[in-house]
Amino acid sequence: MEHIESKIAFLERANMELSDVVYRQQQELEELRMRLSLLATQLESLRGEDPTYTAEQERPPHY
């Protein structure tokens, strides 16, 4: 009986640890999705803009 109780206690602890890992991964996944969405929005806004170059950024005619 003690052996079974020991195994159950081990399995319960392992289950809780795995649950914590899954929760942290879900939080990280949500954060990464949010950051990806923000980056996609920024990229789209940059695509719509015409690039404006300063005199220092312009290439000379011989390039």
DSSP file (Angstrom, degrees, kcal/mol; ACC not computed):
  #  RESIDUE AA STRUCTURE BP1 BP2  ACC     N-H-->O    O-->H-N    N-H-->O    O-->H-N    TCO  KAPPA ALPHA  PHI   PSI    X-CA   Y-CA   Z-CA
    1    1 A M     >        0   0    0      0, 0.0     4,-2.4     0, 0.0     5,-0.2   0.000 360.0 360.0 360.0 -42.4    0.0    0.0    0.0
    2    2 A E  H  >  +     0   0    0      1,-0.2     4,-2.5     2,-0.2     5,-0.2   0.888 360.0  55.3 -60.3 -38.4    2.8    2.4    0.9
    3    3 A H  H  > S+     0   0    0      1,-0.2     4,-2.1     2,-0.2    -1,-0.2   0.906 108.9  46.7 -62.1 -42.6    4.4    1.8   -2.5
    4    4 A I  H  > S+     0   0    0      2,-0.2     4,-2.5     1,-0.2    -1,-0.2   0.911 112.1  50.2 -67.0 -42.6    1.2    2.8   -4.3
    5    5 A E  H  X S+     0   0    0     -4,-2.4     4,-2.4     1,-0.2    -2,-0.2   0.885 110.2  51.1 -63.2 -38.3    0.8    5.9   -2.1
    6    6 A S  H  X S+     0   0    0     -4,-2.5     4,-2.3     2,-0.2    -1,-0.2   0.913 110.8  48.0 -64.6 -42.6    4.4    6.9   -2.9
    7    7 A K  H  X S+     0   0    0     -4,-2.1     4,-2.7     2,-0.2    -2,-0.2   0.903 111.1  50.6 -65.1 -40.8    3.8    6.5   -6.6
    8    8 A I  H  X S+     0   0    0     -4,-2.5     4,-2.6     2,-0.2    -2,-0.2   0.920 110.5  49.4 -63.1 -43.5    0.5    8.5   -6.5
    9    9 A A  H  X S+     0   0    0     -4,-2.4     4,-2.2     2,-0.2    -2,-0.2   0.915 112.2  48.5 -62.0 -42.8    2.4   11.3   -4.6
   10   10 A F  H  X S+     0   0    0     -4,-2.3     4,-2.6     1,-0.2    -2,-0.2   0.925 112.5  47.8 -62.1 -45.1    5.1   11.3   -7.2
   11   11 A L  H  X S+     0   0    0     -4,-2.7     4,-2.5     2,-0.2    -2,-0.2   0.877 110.7  51.4 -65.9 -37.9    2.6   11.4  -10.1
   12   12 A E  H  X S+     0   0    0     -4,-2.6     4,-2.2     2,-0.2    -1,-0.2   0.920 112.2  46.5 -63.9 -43.0    0.7   14.2   -8.5
   13   13 A R  H  X S+     0   0    0     -4,-2.2     4,-2.3     2,-0.2    -2,-0.2   0.920 113.5  48.5 -65.0 -43.8    3.9   16.2   -8.0
   14   14 A A  H  X S+     0   0    0     -4,-2.6     4,-2.4     1,-0.2    -2,-0.2   0.893 110.3  52.3 -63.1 -39.8    5.0   15.5  -11.6
   15   15 A N  H  X S+     0   0    0     -4,-2.5     4,-2.2     2,-0.2    -1,-0.2   0.905 109.9  48.1 -62.9 -42.7    1.5   16.5  -12.9
   16   16 A M  H  X S+     0   0    0     -4,-2.2     4,-2.3     2,-0.2    -2,-0.2   0.904 111.5  50.2 -65.2 -41.5    1.7   19.8  -11.0
   17   17 A E  H  X S+     0   0    0     -4,-2.3     4,-2.0     2,-0.2    -2,-0.2   0.915 111.9  47.4 -63.8 -42.8    5.1   20.5  -12.4
   18   18 A L  H  X S+     0   0    0     -4,-2.4     4,-2.6     1,-0.2    -1,-0.2   0.883 109.8  53.6 -65.3 -38.1    4.1   19.8  -15.9
   19   19 A S  H  X S+     0   0    0     -4,-2.2     4,-2.3     1,-0.2    -2,-0.2   0.908 108.5  49.7 -62.2 -41.8    1.0   21.9  -15.5
   20   20 A D  H  X S+     0   0    0     -4,-2.3     4,-2.5     2,-0.2    -2,-0.2   0.896 110.5  50.4 -63.4 -40.5    3.2   24.8  -14.4
   21   21 A V  H  X S+     0   0    0     -4,-2.0     4,-2.4     2,-0.2    -2,-0.2   0.926 110.6  48.7 -63.5 -45.2    5.4   24.4  -17.4
   22   22 A V  H  X S+     0   0    0     -4,-2.6     4,-2.3     1,-0.2    -2,-0.2   0.903 111.0  51.3 -62.4 -40.9    2.5   24.4  -19.8
   23   23 A Y  H  X S+     0   0    0     -4,-2.3     4,-2.3     2,-0.2    -2,-0.2   0.935 111.0  47.0 -62.4 -46.7    1.1   27.5  -18.1
   24   24 A R  H  X S+     0   0    0     -4,-2.5     4,-2.4     1,-0.2    -2,-0.2   0.896 112.3  50.5 -63.4 -39.2    4.4   29.3  -18.5
   25   25 A Q  H  X S+     0   0    0     -4,-2.4     4,-2.6     2,-0.2    -1,-0.2   0.883 109.0  51.6 -65.8 -37.7    4.7   28.2  -22.1
   26   26 A Q  H  X S+     0   0    0     -4,-2.3     4,-2.4     2,-0.2    -2,-0.2   0.912 110.0  49.2 -64.4 -42.5    1.2   29.5  -22.8
   27   27 A Q  H  X S+     0   0    0     -4,-2.3     4,-2.1     2,-0.2    -2,-0.2   0.929 113.2  46.7 -61.2 -45.5    2.1   32.9  -21.3
   28   28 A E  H  X S+     0   0    0     -4,-2.4     4,-2.6     1,-0.2    -2,-0.2   0.894 110.9  52.4 -64.4 -40.9    5.2   33.1  -23.4
   29   29 A L  H  X S+     0   0    0     -4,-2.6     4,-2.4     2,-0.2    -1,-0.2   0.909 109.0  49.5 -62.5 -42.8    3.3   32.0  -26.5
   30   30 A E  H  X S+     0   0    0     -4,-2.4     4,-2.1     2,-0.2    -1,-0.2   0.904 111.7  49.0 -63.1 -41.6    0.7   34.7  -26.0
   31   31 A E  H  X S+     0   0    0     -4,-2.1     4,-2.4     2,-0.2    -2,-0.2   0.916 111.5  49.0 -64.2 -42.8    3.5   37.3  -25.5
   32   32 A L  H  X S+     0   0    0     -4,-2.6     4,-2.5     1,-0.2    -2,-0.2   0.884 109.9  51.5 -65.1 -38.6    5.3   36.2  -28.6
   33   33 A R  H  X S+     0   0    0     -4,-2.4     4,-2.3     2,-0.2    -1,-0.2   0.910 110.4  49.3 -63.0 -41.4    2.0   36.3  -30.6
   34   34 A M  H  X S+     0   0    0     -4,-2.1     4,-2.2     2,-0.2    -2,-0.2   0.922 112.5  46.9 -63.8 -44.4    1.4   39.9  -29.4
   35   35 A R  H  X S+     0   0    0     -4,-2.4     4,-2.5     2,-0.2    -2,-0.2   0.888 111.5  51.5 -65.6 -38.9    5.0   40.9  -30.4
   36   36 A L  H  X S+     0   0    0     -4,-2.5     4,-2.5     2,-0.2    -1,-0.2   0.908 109.6  49.8 -63.5 -42.0    4.7   39.3  -33.8
   37   37 A S  H  X S+     0   0    0     -4,-2.3     4,-2.2     2,-0.2    -2,-0.2   0.914 111.0  49.5 -62.9 -42.7    1.4   41.1  -34.4
   38   38 A L  H  X S+     0   0    0     -4,-2.2     4,-2.4     2,-0.2    -2,-0.2   0.918 111.9  48.1 -62.7 -43.9    3.0   44.4  -33.4
   39   39 A L  H  X S+     0   0    0     -4,-2.5     4,-2.5     2,-0.2    -2,-0.2   0.888 110.5  51.6 -64.6 -39.0    6.0   43.8  -35.7
   40   40 A A  H  X S+     0   0    0     -4,-2.5     4,-2.3     2,-0.2    -1,-0.2   0.899 110.3  49.4 -64.4 -40.0    3.7   42.8  -38.6
   41   41 A T  H  X S+     0   0    0     -4,-2.2     4,-2.1     2,-0.2    -2,-0.2   0.916 111.8  48.1 -64.3 -43.6    1.7   46.0  -38.1
   42   42 A Q  H  X S+     0   0    0     -4,-2.4     4,-1.9     2,-0.2    -2,-0.2   0.903 111.1  50.9 -63.8 -41.0    4.9   48.1  -38.1
   43   43 A L  H  X S+     0   0    0     -4,-2.5     4,-2.0     1,-0.2    -2,-0.2   0.912 109.6  50.1 -63.5 -43.0    6.2   46.3  -41.2
   44   44 A E  H  X S+     0   0    0     -4,-2.3     4,-1.3     1,-0.2    -1,-0.2   0.893 109.6  51.0 -63.0 -39.4    2.9   47.0  -43.0
   45   45 A S  H  X S+     0   0    0     -4,-2.1     4,-0.6     1,-0.2    -1,-0.2   0.859 110.4  49.7 -68.0 -33.2    3.1   50.7  -42.0
   46   46 A L  H >< S+     0   0    0     -4,-1.9     3,-0.6     1,-0.2    -1,-0.2   0.841 105.3  57.4 -73.0 -32.6    6.6   50.9  -43.4
   47   47 A R  H 3< S+     0   0    0     -4,-2.0    -1,-0.2     1,-0.2    -2,-0.2   0.846 104.1  53.2 -65.1 -33.1    5.7   49.3  -46.7
   48   48 A G  H 3< S+     0   0    0     -4,-1.3     2,-0.3    -5,-0.1    -1,-0.2   0.677  94.6  86.2 -77.1 -17.6    3.1   52.0  -47.3
   49   49 A E  S << S-     0   0    0     -3,-0.6    -3,-0.0    -4,-0.6     3,-0.0  -0.625  77.7-127.4 -89.0 142.1    5.5   54.9  -46.8
   50   50 A D        -     0   0    0     -2,-0.3     2,-0.2     1,-0.1    -2,-0.1  -0.729  36.0-112.0 -80.2 131.8    7.7   56.2  -49.6
   51   51 A P        -     0   0    0      0, 0.0     2,-0.5     0, 0.0    -1,-0.1  -0.450  29.6-158.6 -67.5 132.7   11.3   56.3  -48.4
   52   52 A T        -     0   0    0     -2,-0.2     2,-0.4    -3,-0.0    -3,-0.0  -0.960   8.6-160.6-112.7 127.5   12.6   59.8  -47.9
   53   53 A Y        -     0   0    0     -2,-0.5     2,-0.1     2,-0.0     5,-0.0  -0.838  10.3-135.4-111.4 143.7   16.4   60.1  -48.0
   54   54 A T    >>  -     0   0    0     -2,-0.4     4,-1.4     1,-0.1     3,-0.6  -0.406  37.5 -99.2 -83.7 170.4   18.5   62.9  -46.6
   55   55 A A  T 34 S+     0   0    0      1,-0.2     3,-0.1     2,-0.2    -1,-0.1   0.850 125.3  53.5 -60.6 -34.1   21.4   64.3  -48.7
   56   56 A E  T 34 S+     0   0    0      1,-0.2    -1,-0.2     3,-0.0    -3,-0.0   0.795 109.2  48.6 -70.3 -28.3   23.8   62.2  -46.6
   57   57 A Q  T <4 S+     0   0    0     -3,-0.6    -1,-0.2     2,-0.1    -2,-0.2   0.704  90.0  98.3 -86.2 -20.8   21.8   59.0  -47.4
   58   58 A E  S  < S-     0   0    0     -4,-1.4    -4,-0.0    -3,-0.1    -3,-0.0  -0.412  75.8-123.5 -68.6 141.1   21.6   59.6  -51.1
   59   59 A R        -     0   0    0     -2,-0.1    -1,-0.1     1,-0.1    -2,-0.1  -0.644  28.4-110.2 -81.7 140.4   24.1   57.7  -53.3
   60   60 A P    >   -     0   0    0      0, 0.0     3,-2.0     0, 0.0    -1,-0.1  -0.316  33.5-105.3 -64.3 157.0   26.2   59.9  -55.6
   61   61 A P  T 3  S+     0   0    0      0, 0.0    -2,-0.1     0, 0.0     0, 0.0   0.745 115.1  65.9 -59.2 -25.2   25.4   59.5  -59.3
   62   62 A H  T 3         0   0    0      1,-0.2    -3,-0.0     0, 0.0     0, 0.0   0.513 360.0 360.0 -79.3  -1.8   28.5   57.4  -60.0
   63   63 A Y    <         0   0    0     -3,-2.0    -1,-0.2     0, 0.0    -4,-0.0   0.452 360.0 360.0 -88.8 360.0   27.3   54.5  -57.9
